[in-house]
């Protein structure tokens, strides 16, 4: 049986990589990928705590399912925004997308 601390270390590493990518990158695609890493780190924590702290309960798994649904909706919306920005500006660099005018 894998100890809880290993799951927490993995989730902390994923969260750190995602946070670095979110703060350091200026490409919209990389920002979306970093946000997905953050959400996956949260899901690992939810499942790990659900397994170790509440034997037989499905509360953590249900919350993780909600996070997956939100992540899918966020990805679809983010890609739609990215395509719309690409069509009008011919770029996905966040620094160059600073006005609301077309």
N, C-alpha and C positions, 0 to 999 in steps of 0.2 A: 504494500500500500504506500502510495506516494504521500509524503508529509504535506501538510497545509502550507508550510513556509516555502516550499518549492513553487507552488502555484502563485503565491503572493510575490515571490521574486520575479517570476516570469511576467506577471501582470504589471509589476512596477517597471520592468525593463521595457515592455511594450508601450506603457504609458509615457515613459521618458522619451522614447524614440518618437512617438507620435506628437508629444508636446514640442520637442525640438523641431520636428518637421513643420508643425503648425506655426511656430514663431520665426523660423529661419527661412523658409521657402517663400518664393514670390510667384510661383506658378499655381494656377487654380487647380490643376489636376493633382499636384503634390499636396495641396491643402486638403483636398477631399480624401486622398489616401491616408494622410496623417490623422484626419478626423476619424476614419474607419479604424485605425490602429487604437486610438483612444477608446472608442466604443467596444472594441474587442477586449481590451484590457479590463474594462468594467465588467464585461460578460464573464471573463475568467474569474474575477473576484466573486461575482454573484453565484456562479455555479460552485466554486470551491467552498464558500461559506455555507451555501445551502447543503452541500454534501457533508461537511464536517460538523456543523453546529446544529442542524435540524435534520436528523436522520428520519427518512420517510416523508418529509414535507416537500412540497413542490413549489413553495413560494419563490425561492431564488430562481428556479427554472422558468417560472411564469414571468418574472421580471426580466430575465434574460431574453425571453421570447419577445416581450414588448420592445426591448432595446434593439433586437434584430429588425422588427417591423419599422421602428423609427429610423434605423440606419438605412434600410431599403428606401424609405420615402425621402430621406435626406440625399441619398445618392441620386435618385431619379430627379429630384428638384435641382440639385447642384449641377448635374449634367445638362439639364434643360437650360439653366441660366448660362452655363459655359458655352453651349452651342449658340444661344442668342447673342452673347457678347462676341463670340468669334465672328458671327455673321456681320455685326455692325462695326467692330473695331479691328478685326483680323489679328487679334492677340488674346492670349489668356494670362498675360502677366498682370498681377494684381496692382503693381505700382502704376501701370499705364491706364488702369480703369478707375479713374478718380472722380469723374463727374457723372451726373445722371442724364446729361444731354446726349443725344445720339449723334 
